[in-house]
Amino acid sequence: MEHTGPRANQAHNPHEPPRSQKMLQTKFSAFAQAISRISGRPSTFALAVAIVLIWAVTGPIFNFSDTWQLVINTGTTIITFLMVFIIQNTQNRDARAINLKLDELIHAIDTAKNQMMDIEKLSDEELDVIHEKYTRMRTECVDDEGEAKA
């Protein structure tokens, strides 16, 4: 049976997400980057402080009621919940970019060990073994005062 339609000439890659999922990922990534930039600004922090101060000042007006407390508790809980996903997305992207850059440096330097590429995918136990190896190497390269041996 011959396929027709807009995808007829496209090779299907089973590892690639569908177009709609890819578009959603792209839009979320752009949104997360924008929110991350905005939330990291000093003016955003100042706005948050101002909101808390306004809330605190209005306490006597509302007799420090349960509703008054609920407003700040609900607002901060919702913002915190949503920011967890934004922060995680940003950290995942940054870590991936850094790892790719390091992989490129390892690959480009002749004396570097190519086995170090993609070590972030190893288990904690495997990383501990590598860490111990490099700790031993480092102690062999320094004298008692912590200076590099000649």
N, C-alpha and C positions, 0 to 999 in steps of 0.2 A: 504494500500500500504506500503510495507516494504522499508525502506531507506537503501541504500547501498552507499559505498564510504568511504572516509577517516573520515567523521564526523558521520558515522552511530552509533558508540558506545558512542558518546559524548552527554551529556544532554545539551539542549539548555537553556541558561540563558538569558531571555529577557533584563536584565539590563546590560549585558556584551556586550561591543562593538565587532563588527566582528574582526576576527584575523588581517586583513590588517590594520584596524584602530588602533588596539592595538599596532601593530608593529610600525606604524607611530608615535603614542604617545610615545612609548619607545625610538625610535630614536630621536625624537625631544627633549625629556626630557634629554637624554644623551648629545645632542648637546648644549642645553641651559645651562646645568651644566658646560660643558667645556668652553663655551664662557664666562659665568659668572665668573669662576675662572680666566681665562686669562685676562678679562677686568678689574678685580679688582686688578691686580698686579701693583706695582709701575713702573715696566719697561714698561708696556703698557701706563701708564700715561705719562711717559717720552717720549715715541714714539709719542704720540699725540701732546705733546708740541713741539717736534722737527719738526713734519710736519707743524704745524702752523708757527713756526719760519722760516722754509724754504719757506713756502708760502709768508710770510711777506717780507723776504729778496728779493724774486724774483719780488716783486711789481714794483720796478723801472725798472727792465729789461723788463717787459711787459707793461710799462707805466701805471700801475694801471688800465688796460683795463677792460672792462665789462667781457670778457672771463676769465681773471685772477680772478676776484671776483666770477664769476659763478662756477669756479672749487671748491673753498672752500665751497661756499654755497650749491652746489649740494652734495658734499661729506658728509658734516656734516648733511644735511637733511636726506640723505639715511641712514646713520649710526644711527642717532637718531631714525628714524622711526622703524628700525629693532630692536634696543636695547629696545624699549618700550615693545615689545613682550617677549624678553628674560628676562628682569627684572620682568615683571608681572608673567611669568611662575615660576621664581625662588622664588618670594615672595609668590605665591600661595602654592608652595610646602613647603616652610619653615613654613608658617602659619599653614598649615595642620598638619605638623609634630609636631609643638609646641602644637597645640590643642589636638592632640592625646596623647602626653606626659602628658599634664595637666589633661586630662580625666582619664588617668591611675592613676595619683597621687590622684585625687579626689576619684576615686573608691577604692583605696588602704587604704585611711585614714578613719577610722570608723566615726570620728566626722564630716567629710566633708559632705556637702550637695550634694547628687547625682543629684539634679535638676540643678546644675551648669554645668553639662556635656552637651556639644553641645549648649551652650548659644550663640555661634557665629552665629547660624542660626536664632536667634530671630530678630524681627524688632528693629529699632533704638528706638522707643518709649518703647518697652519692656525692652531694655537694660538700658534706662534712669531710669525706675522704679527701677530696680535692683541696679543701681548705687546710686540712692538716698537712698535706704534702707541701703546699706553698708556705705554710708557717714554718715547717722544717727548713725549707730552702732559704727563707728570709733569715732565720737564726744562724744558718751556716754562712751567710753573707755579711753579718755585722759582728763587730767585736763587743767586748764587755760594756763599753760606753755607748753602744747603739750606733756607732759610726760604721760606714761601709768599709769592709776589708779591702786592702789593695790587691 
